Structures are given as structure tokens and as C-alpha cells.
């Protein structure tokens, strides 16, 4: 992981820097579960718009602490415009029967994740997919 100090010193970040910041933040929290390092990525005043996560940075960290150690996040697409980044990814190993496919939108402020919105959906199996196409990547989940 790259330090984010250069982002804070600059006062403003580019969309490319913001994409890198959000990807590093998600990797740090969801895949490495390094809460101390994650505090450097998420603002103390973090605003959570998700309907299934308690308010603030503490609400997000507490949710992740409550999930199994098998939790993994992988992204397929990352887009950025100005101070907003959108990730299209998948959460697996949550203890639920299906993986969650997510569109996460994050607003960056002063080199940190300041605000978050998401849309989550259970990943469809081959038999559930009316389109006949997978929701994530080019393959259906194993066993479907």
C-alpha cells in the first residue's frame, strides 16, 4: 500500500489518485482487515448512506469486524469523476449463501474517504440469470 500523505499535502487529488486511494482503502479494510491502517483512509467525519451499515467510520469497521475472516473484496471496474469514485465489485465469504455484487460510490475529501453510498445485490447463479450472463466477471459463481 502506498502512503497517502502526498494526497493530503496536495490539498486536492486527481481522479486517478482518488481511484488508487479507494482501491487501497478497500484492500486494507476488507481483505487485510488492518483497522489501524484503515483509519488513515477513512475520515473521522465519514458519512455513511448505506441502509445496512451503522453511521460513521466506527459503524463500517464494526460491521467488518462482525463478518467471518473469509470476507474478500474484488473489484471489476473503477471509475472516477472529480472527487467521486465508483467501484463495481464483489464481496464473498460473508457467511451468506450468495456473494454480494456491489456498486459503491465514495466521495473523497482532503485525501480521505468522506462519504459513501452503495447498491448491493445477491450474485445470481446461472439458473437465476434471466439474461444468461454472469453479473460479475465472465463466469458464474462456482456450483451454479
Helices and strands as residue ranges (DSSP letters): H 5-10, H 15-26, I 27-31, H 35-41, E 42-48, H 56-66, E 72-81, E 84-92, E 100-109, E 112-122
